[in-house]
Amino acid sequence: MTATSAHDSTRVYLLRHGECEGGQIFRGHTDSAPTEAGQNLVLARLNSLAGISLAAVISSPAQRCRLAAEAFASDRALPFVNEQNFLEIYFGQWEGQLVADVADRMPTETSQFWRDPLSYTPPMGEALLAFQARVIQGWQNLLAQYRGQTVVLVTHGGVIRMILADVLAMPLRPLSHLAVPHGCLSCIQFHHAEGQPDWPQLLFHNGQVGDDY
């Protein structure tokens, strides 16, 4: 495929937040603060994009994403957008609880959730299909608003998996097979051609600027 010029494509960098205070908990909508190391990791990843012409910095409103994203946007005088649709999945009654404690109390249910979240939802939690619909609505809005531009989205592991599943036309059941560690940086490009459907391409996953082409 021949290379496209910048106005013929849309590029989105996806960045997961860093380590958070509170340990290994079900941290869906729980608004944990980032640790100093977690904040510094995300800022370093964002600063690696400093040489790229960005149209905006978009973030989940959770502070583990927002604080670094907002600081980077302010430092670079870039538009900053909080987007509710890019919050992590809501874990219902498990929210804010240690994963190990929930697993001790509800071993069968937690095992079902990790193995097949499409079929099992935590009590009072957000169903996977509802989460998917929310994220993809936000994703489609982002692509429409920033068509032909480059942006960075700072968000959560579950959100990134949902976006990758949409771009790559993947089924939902094996999404946990995609590693999305803290500070994971990925890049997706949509090529545009008149009269043709947009053609998405995952340029890199859990990589760094310079890995793309």
Secondary structure as the mmCIF struct_conf table of DSSP 4:
data_model
#
loop_
_struct_conf.conf_type_id
_struct_conf.id
_struct_conf.beg_label_comp_id
_struct_conf.beg_label_asym_id
_struct_conf.beg_label_seq_id
_struct_conf.end_label_comp_id
_struct_conf.end_label_asym_id
_struct_conf.end_label_seq_id
HELX_RH_3T_P HELX_RH_3T_P1 ALA A 6 ASP A 8
STRN STRN1 SER A 9 ARG A 16
STRN STRN2 CYS A 20 CYS A 20
TURN_TY1_P TURN_TY1_P1 GLU A 21 GLY A 22
BEND BEND1 GLY A 23 GLN A 24
STRN STRN3 ILE A 25 ILE A 25
BEND BEND2 GLY A 28 HIS A 29
HELX_LH_PP_P HELX_LH_PP_P1 SER A 32 ALA A 33
STRN STRN4 PRO A 34 PRO A 34
HELX_LH_PP_P HELX_LH_PP_P2 THR A 35 THR A 35
HELX_RH_AL_P HELX_RH_AL_P1 GLU A 36 ASN A 47
TURN_TY1_P TURN_TY1_P2 SER A 48 GLY A 51
BEND BEND3 ILE A 52 ILE A 52
BEND BEND4 ALA A 55 ALA A 55
STRN STRN5 ALA A 56 SER A 59
BEND BEND5 PRO A 61 ALA A 62
HELX_RH_AL_P HELX_RH_AL_P2 GLN A 63 ASP A 75
TURN_TY1_P TURN_TY1_P3 ARG A 76 ALA A 77
STRN STRN6 PHE A 80 ASN A 82
HELX_RH_3T_P HELX_RH_3T_P2 GLN A 84 PHE A 86
BEND BEND6 LEU A 87 LEU A 87
HELX_LH_PP_P HELX_LH_PP_P3 GLU A 88 TYR A 90
HELX_RH_3T_P HELX_RH_3T_P3 GLY A 92 TRP A 94
TURN_TY1_P TURN_TY1_P4 GLU A 95 GLY A 96
BEND BEND7 GLN A 97 GLN A 97
STRN STRN7 LEU A 98 LEU A 98
HELX_RH_AL_P HELX_RH_AL_P3 VAL A 99 ARG A 105
HELX_RH_AL_P HELX_RH_AL_P4 PRO A 107 ARG A 115
TURN_TY1_P TURN_TY1_P5 PRO A 117 SER A 119
TURN_TY1_P TURN_TY1_P6 PRO A 123 MET A 124
HELX_RH_AL_P HELX_RH_AL_P5 LEU A 128 GLN A 145
TURN_TY1_P TURN_TY1_P7 TYR A 146 GLY A 148
BEND BEND8 GLN A 149 GLN A 149
STRN STRN8 THR A 150 THR A 155
HELX_RH_AL_P HELX_RH_AL_P6 GLY A 157 LEU A 168
TURN_TY1_P TURN_TY1_P8 ALA A 169 ALA A 169
BEND BEND9 LEU A 172 LEU A 172
HELX_RH_3T_P HELX_RH_3T_P4 ARG A 173 HIS A 177
BEND BEND10 LEU A 178 LEU A 178
TURN_TY1_P TURN_TY1_P9 HIS A 182 GLY A 183
STRN STRN9 LEU A 185 HIS A 191
TURN_TY1_P TURN_TY1_P10 GLU A 194 GLY A 195
BEND BEND11 GLN A 196 GLN A 196
STRN STRN10 TRP A 199 PHE A 204
BEND BEND12 HIS A 205 ASN A 206
TURN_TY1_P TURN_TY1_P11 VAL A 209 GLY A 210
BEND BEND13 ASP A 211 ASP A 211
#
